[in-house]
Amino acid sequence: MSDDLIRLTATEAVRRLATREVSPLELVEAAAARIAAVEPAVNALPTLCLDRAREHAKRLMRGEGRELEGAPGWLGGLPVSIKDLTDVAGVRTTYGSPLFRDHVPARSHPVVERIEARGGIVIGKSNTPEFGAGGSTFNEVFGRTRNPWNTALTSGGSTGGGAVSVATGEVWLAQGTDHAGSLRRPGTYCSATGLRPSVGRVTRGTPNNLFSPLSVQGPMARNIPDPALFLDSMAGWCPLDPLTYDAPERPYAEWVARAEEFAPTRVAFTLDYGGALAVDEETRALCAAAIRRFEEIGCVVEEAFPALGELPEAMLVLRSQHFVVDREIQLREQRDALKPDIIWNTERGLAATPSQLAWAERERAAFYRRCVELFARFDVFVTPSAPTPAFDVMLRAPAAIANRPLDNYMGGSMLNAAMTMAASPSVAVPCGFDQFGRPVGLQVSAPPRRDERALVAAALFERVTGLDRLLPVDPRPGVVPA
């Protein structure tokens, strides 16, 4: 019974919760059994709160905390994981940093409060790089999270633990964050789905960077209908986040359920922005073939893309200012406790001149205007969702991609970061496996505040491939490909 339950999609599990075919407590125990079975191999959920989850399940079963039952995004007692960057009341939350090794917050982050009010049950905290900085999930507090398709490989970052928790069936849904691909690349590496919503779609609630559009909160799952459901749980105006706005009149889950009615007609794609970005040769070939499958759902597919210009450097300039806001004081007072990537980002930001900041903003605005022109002609824009499959779990980043050396650990992030700079909602959807069995995926992007366009297109593509049916996966030992 436990094994059968963890193989349900989130959408189906919520349906069975609504009809009382299964109880919240049964799902908590099924998740607990699965975690015990797979966690030693992957290290995705280093902090569990099973007793807290059981008590929440019992309250729901007594009829308590069901005020929003029937509302969009109602989860009805479904276990979820929360990224260890995000506070959960009474649960150890370290942000992946030795500075907060024993931190236990008294109050949950606003997005967690919203999820729990809609019947989501927090069962554990998912692993993350220190303060979310990194494309591979490891830290000095909990160690490394491993890819379930090959445990010698990385899960990606920074929502690596969340991606593994859904891919292995430890939970049905995972909450995470995304700055330059932190939901999309781990989703790709683990053959799961990760959605970066539009800026303001989900509350960020507590950071000092409240007025920056770079970092967002969002959902991960095993298929496209499930993050649409979870986005409905998260979406809406929040007084603590000035960029938020009201939830849509039509829930995202409904858009996806009726995807054929809203199918895109024109799809733009690029593999590498005309050679501006390095992409692994086999990844290029797999993605080029996969993109053509949009023609099977009646789309016109055409190569077209906004010129990148100097966007990669502009991204680093603006990202570094984000780190100055977050980490300047810690850098000054506790430098020795910070990992090199955080020091590099923050010092880069401190060294930037006003003219460099102004230039970066002009570059971002120009790129956004080019994206507006693209979306005037096409419904969605598709690229590979990562430039290379998962790499060695012991590395912070690959040394090179397609024989082009990377200057820094962010060098392989621009396929994702470009859409961050354009404020485009983007979803990663699996599209196949390379010769070594490593997952490969596509990134489907849409204009700002048109999250439903990306979800609908990805849902129709997923129905063609059927790759979502390969999850959950049992962790597989392996070796790093030569």
C-alpha positions in Angstrom: 0.0 0.0 0.0 2.8 2.4 0.9 4.6 1.8 -2.4 1.4 2.3 -4.3 0.7 5.6 -2.6 4.2 7.1 -3.3 3.6 6.4 -7.0 0.5 8.5 -7.2 0.8 11.9 -8.8 0.2 14.8 -6.5 -3.0 15.6 -8.4 -4.3 12.1 -8.0 -3.3 11.9 -4.4 -5.2 15.2 -3.7 -8.3 13.7 -5.5 -8.1 10.6 -3.3 -7.8 12.7 -0.2 -10.9 14.7 -1.2 -12.9 11.4 -1.6 -11.5 10.0 1.6 -10.0 7.0 -0.3 -6.8 7.8 1.6 -6.0 9.8 4.7 -3.4 12.5 5.3 -1.8 10.2 7.9 -1.5 7.3 5.5 0.3 9.6 3.1 2.6 10.8 5.8 3.5 7.3 6.8 4.0 6.3 3.1 6.4 9.2 2.7 8.2 8.3 5.9 8.7 4.7 4.7 10.0 5.9 1.3 12.4 8.4 2.9 13.8 5.7 5.2 14.4 3.5 2.1 16.0 6.0 -0.3 17.5 8.8 1.9 20.8 7.0 2.7 21.6 6.9 -1.0 20.7 10.5 -1.9 20.7 12.8 1.2 17.9 15.0 -0.1 16.0 15.6 3.1 18.5 15.9 5.9 16.0 17.4 8.4 12.7 15.7 9.0 9.8 16.8 11.1 7.7 13.6 11.0 6.0 14.1 14.4 5.0 17.6 13.4 3.7 16.3 10.1 1.7 13.5 11.9 0.1 16.1 14.2 -0.9 18.3 11.2 -2.4 15.2 9.5 -4.4 14.4 12.6 -5.7 17.9 12.9 -6.9 17.8 9.3 -8.6 14.5 9.9 -10.4 16.0 12.8 -11.7 18.7 10.5 -9.4 21.4 11.8 -7.5 23.8 9.6 -9.8 23.2 6.6 -11.1 26.7 6.2 -9.8 26.9 2.6 -11.0 23.4 1.6 -12.2 23.6 -2.0 -10.2 26.7 -2.9 -7.7 26.6 -5.8 -4.5 24.9 -4.6 -6.2 23.0 -1.8 -3.9 20.0 -1.0 -6.0 18.3 1.6 -3.2 16.7 3.6 -0.5 16.1 1.0 3.1 15.9 2.3 5.6 18.3 0.8 9.2 19.3 1.3 10.4 22.9 2.0 13.9 24.1 0.9 16.3 24.7 3.8 16.4 28.4 2.8 12.8 28.8 3.9 11.7 29.0 7.6 9.4 26.4 9.0 8.2 27.2 12.6 9.8 24.9 15.1 11.9 23.0 12.5 15.7 23.3 12.2 16.5 25.7 9.3 20.1 26.2 8.5 20.2 27.9 5.1 23.0 25.4 4.4 25.4 27.5 6.5 27.5 26.6 9.6 26.5 30.1 10.9 22.9 28.8 11.3 23.7 25.2 12.1 21.4 25.1 15.1 18.8 27.7 14.0 15.2 27.0 14.8 12.8 29.7 13.7 9.8 30.6 15.8 7.6 31.5 12.7 7.2 30.1 9.3 8.0 31.9 6.1 4.8 33.4 4.6 4.9 31.0 1.7 5.0 28.1 4.1 2.0 29.6 6.0 0.1 29.8 2.8 1.0 26.2 1.8 0.0 24.8 5.2 -3.3 26.8 5.2 -4.1 25.0 2.0 -3.6 21.6 3.5 0.0 21.0 2.6 1.9 19.0 5.3 5.6 19.8 5.7 7.5 16.6 6.2 11.1 17.8 5.9 13.6 20.4 4.8 15.4 19.8 1.5 19.2 20.3 1.1 20.7 23.4 -0.5 24.1 24.9 -1.1 25.1 27.5 1.5 22.6 30.4 1.2 21.5 28.9 -2.1 24.7 29.9 -3.9 25.8 27.2 -6.2 24.8 24.9 -9.1 25.6 21.7 -7.1 23.9 21.0 -3.8 26.4 20.5 -0.9 27.2 22.4 2.3 29.3 21.9 5.4 26.3 21.2 7.6 24.7 18.3 5.7 27.1 17.3 2.9 26.2 16.4 -0.7 22.9 15.6 -2.3 23.2 12.9 -5.0 21.3 12.4 -8.3 19.0 9.3 -8.1 19.6 8.4 -11.7 23.3 8.0 -10.9 24.5 8.7 -7.4 28.0 9.6 -8.6 26.5 12.7 -10.1 25.2 16.0 -8.8 21.5 16.8 -8.3 22.2 20.4 -9.4 21.5 23.4 -7.4 20.3 25.2 -5.6 17.0 23.3 -5.1 18.8 20.0 -5.5 17.3 18.4 -2.4 13.8 19.4 -3.6 14.4 17.9 -7.0 15.6 14.6 -5.6 12.8 14.5 -3.0 10.1 14.5 -5.7 12.1 12.4 -8.3 12.5 9.5 -5.7 9.0 9.7 -4.4 9.9 10.9 -0.9 7.2 13.6 -1.3 4.7 14.6 -4.0 5.6 18.3 -4.2 8.7 20.4 -3.3 9.0 24.1 -2.7 12.1 25.9 -3.8 13.7 29.1 -5.0 15.1 30.2 -8.3 17.6 33.0 -9.1 19.5 31.8 -12.1 18.0 28.4 -12.6 17.8 26.9 -9.1 14.4 25.2 -9.8 15.0 24.5 -13.5 18.5 22.9 -13.6 17.9 20.5 -10.7 14.6 19.6 -12.2 16.4 18.8 -15.5 19.2 16.9 -13.9 16.7 14.7 -12.0 14.1 14.3 -14.9 11.6 16.2 -12.8 9.8 19.5 -13.5 10.8 22.9 -11.9 8.8 26.1 -12.5 10.2 29.6 -12.1 7.0 31.7 -11.8 6.6 35.3 -12.8 8.1 37.9 -10.4 5.4 38.6 -7.8 3.4 35.5 -8.5 4.6 33.9 -5.2 5.5 35.8 -2.0 9.2 36.0 -1.1 8.0 37.5 2.2 11.1 38.1 4.3 14.3 38.9 2.4 16.0 42.3 2.3 16.0 42.1 -1.5 12.2 42.7 -1.6 12.4 45.0 -4.6 14.7 42.9 -6.7 13.1 40.8 -9.5 15.9 38.2 -9.6 15.0 35.6 -6.9 11.6 34.0 -6.7 9.8 31.1 -4.9 8.3 28.3 -6.9 7.2 24.6 -7.2 8.8 21.3 -8.3 7.1 18.0 -9.0 7.2 14.9 -11.2 4.9 16.1 -14.0 3.4 19.4 -15.2 -0.1 19.2 -13.7 1.4 18.9 -10.2 3.5 22.1 -10.1 0.4 23.9 -11.6 -1.6 22.7 -8.6 1.2 23.7 -6.2 1.5 27.1 -7.8 -2.2 27.6 -7.1 -1.4 26.8 -3.4 1.4 29.5 -3.4 0.0 32.2 -5.6 -1.5 35.5 -4.5 -1.0 38.9 -3.0 1.0 39.2 0.2 1.3 42.4 2.2 4.9 41.5 3.1 6.0 41.4 -0.5 5.4 44.6 -2.5 5.8 42.9 -5.9 3.0 40.4 -5.4 -0.4 40.5 -7.0 -3.8 38.7 -6.8 -4.1 35.0 -7.8 -5.5 34.5 -11.3 -9.3 34.0 -11.8 -8.7 30.7 -13.6 -6.5 28.4 -11.5 -3.3 27.1 -13.2 -4.4 23.5 -12.6 -7.5 24.2 -14.7 -5.4 25.7 -17.5 -3.3 22.5 -17.6 -6.3 20.1 -17.3 -7.8 21.8 -20.4 -4.4 22.3 -22.2 -5.8 21.3 -25.6 -8.1 24.3 -25.6 -5.2 26.7 -25.0 -2.5 25.0 -27.1 0.2 27.3 -28.5 0.3 27.8 -32.2 3.8 29.3 -32.7 7.0 28.1 -30.9 10.3 29.9 -31.1 13.5 28.0 -30.2 17.2 28.3 -29.9 19.8 25.8 -28.8 22.6 28.3 -27.9 21.6 31.9 -28.9 23.4 31.6 -32.2 26.6 30.2 -30.7 26.8 32.8 -27.9 26.5 30.0 -25.2 28.3 26.7 -24.9 26.0 23.7 -25.0 27.1 20.0 -24.9 27.0 18.4 -28.3 24.7 15.5 -27.4 22.4 17.8 -25.4 22.1 20.0 -28.5 21.1 17.0 -30.6 18.6 15.6 -28.1 17.0 19.0 -27.6 16.9 19.8 -31.3 14.9 16.6 -31.9 12.7 17.1 -28.9 11.7 20.6 -29.8 10.4 19.3 -33.1 7.9 17.3 -31.2 5.9 20.5 -30.7 4.9 20.0 -34.3 3.0 16.8 -33.2 0.6 19.0 -31.2 0.1 21.3 -34.2 2.6 24.0 -33.5 4.7 25.9 -36.0 8.3 25.6 -34.8 10.8 28.2 -35.9 14.3 29.1 -34.8 14.2 32.6 -33.4 15.7 34.3 -30.4 16.5 37.6 -28.8 20.2 38.6 -29.2 22.0 38.1 -25.9 24.4 41.0 -26.3 26.3 41.6 -23.1 23.6 40.0 -20.9 25.9 37.4 -19.2 28.1 40.2 -17.8 25.1 42.3 -16.9 23.6 39.3 -15.0 26.7 38.9 -12.9 26.8 42.7 -12.1 23.2 42.7 -10.9 23.4 39.3 -9.2 26.4 40.6 -7.2 24.4 43.5 -5.9 21.9 41.0 -4.7 24.7 39.4 -2.7 25.8 42.8 -1.3 22.4 43.4 0.1 22.3 39.9 1.6 25.9 39.2 2.7 27.8 42.5 3.1 27.5 42.5 6.9 28.4 38.8 7.2 31.4 39.3 4.9 32.7 42.0 7.1 32.0 40.2 10.4 32.2 36.5 9.7 34.2 36.2 6.5 36.0 33.0 7.5 32.6 31.2 7.9 31.5 31.9 4.3 32.3 29.7 1.3 34.4 31.1 -1.5 31.5 31.5 -4.0 29.6 33.8 -1.6 32.8 35.9 -1.0 33.4 36.1 -4.7 29.9 37.3 -5.5 29.7 39.8 -2.7 33.2 41.3 -3.3 32.4 41.6 -7.0 29.3 43.6 -6.0 31.2 45.8 -3.6 33.7 46.6 -6.3 31.1 47.6 -8.9 30.9 51.3 -9.8 27.7 53.3 -10.3 28.4 53.4 -14.0 28.7 49.6 -14.2 25.4 49.3 -12.4 23.7 51.7 -14.7 25.2 49.9 -17.7 23.9 46.5 -16.5 20.4 48.0 -16.0 20.5 49.3 -19.6 21.6 45.9 -20.9 18.8 44.2 -19.0 16.2 46.6 -20.3 17.4 46.3 -23.9 17.3 42.5 -23.7 13.8 42.6 -22.2 12.6 44.8 -25.1 14.0 42.2 -27.6 12.1 39.5 -25.7 8.9 41.6 -26.0 9.4 41.6 -29.8 9.9 37.8 -29.8 6.7 37.1 -27.8 4.8 39.4 -30.1 5.4 36.7 -32.8 5.5 33.5 -30.7 3.5 32.1 -27.9 6.4 30.4 -26.1 10.2 30.3 -26.4 12.1 27.0 -25.9 15.7 26.3 -25.2 17.6 23.5 -23.5 17.1 23.8 -19.8 20.7 23.0 -19.0 23.8 23.2 -21.2 25.1 19.8 -20.1 23.7 16.8 -18.2 24.6 16.3 -14.5 28.3 16.3 -13.7 30.4 14.8 -10.9 28.8 15.2 -7.5 32.3 16.1 -6.1 32.5 19.2 -8.4 31.0 22.6 -7.7 30.7 23.2 -11.5 32.0 21.6 -14.7 35.4 22.9 -15.8 34.2 23.3 -19.4 31.2 22.9 -21.6 31.6 21.8 -25.2 35.4 22.3 -24.8 34.8 26.0 -23.8 36.3 26.6 -20.3 34.0 28.3 -17.7 35.3 31.5 -16.2 33.3 31.0 -13.0 30.8 28.7 -11.4 27.9 30.7 -12.9 29.3 30.1 -16.5 26.8 27.3 -17.3 23.7 29.2 -16.0 22.9 31.6 -18.8 20.3 29.5 -20.6 18.3 29.9 -17.4 19.6 33.3 -16.2 18.6 35.0 -19.5 15.0 34.2 -18.8 15.5 35.5 -15.2 16.7 38.8 -16.6 13.7 38.9 -18.9 11.3 38.3 -16.0 9.8 35.4 -18.0 8.1 32.5 -16.2 9.9 29.3 -17.3 9.4 25.7 -16.7 11.8 22.8 -17.1 10.3 19.6 -18.6 12.2 16.3 -19.3 12.9 15.5 -22.9 15.1 12.4 -22.8 18.4 10.8 -21.7 21.9 11.0 -23.1 24.0 7.9 -23.9 25.0 7.6 -20.3 21.5 7.6 -19.0 21.6 11.2 -17.7 18.4 13.2 -18.0 18.1 16.1 -20.5 15.3 18.7 -20.6 13.8 21.7 -22.3 13.0 25.1 -20.8 9.7 26.6 -21.9 9.3 30.3 -21.3 6.5 32.8 -21.7 5.9 36.5 -21.3 5.8 37.9 -17.8 2.6 37.1 -15.9 1.7 34.5 -18.6 2.7 31.5 -16.5 -0.2 29.5 -17.9 1.3 29.7 -21.4 4.5 28.0 -20.3 2.6 25.4 -18.3 0.2 24.5 -21.1 2.9 24.2 -23.7 5.0 22.0 -21.4 2.0 19.9 -20.4 1.2 19.1 -24.1 4.8 18.3 -24.8 4.9 16.0 -21.7 1.8 14.1 -23.0 3.7 13.4 -26.2 6.8 12.1 -24.5 5.3 10.3 -21.5 8.6 10.7 -19.6 6.9 11.7 -16.4 5.7 8.1 -16.0 9.3 7.1 -15.3 9.1 8.6 -11.8 9.5 7.9 -9.0 12.9 6.4 -9.5 14.9 4.2 -7.1 18.4 5.5 -6.5 21.0 4.0 -8.8 24.7 3.7 -8.1 27.0 4.6 -11.0 30.2 6.2 -12.2 31.0 9.6 -13.7 31.1 9.4 -17.5 34.5 10.0 -19.0 
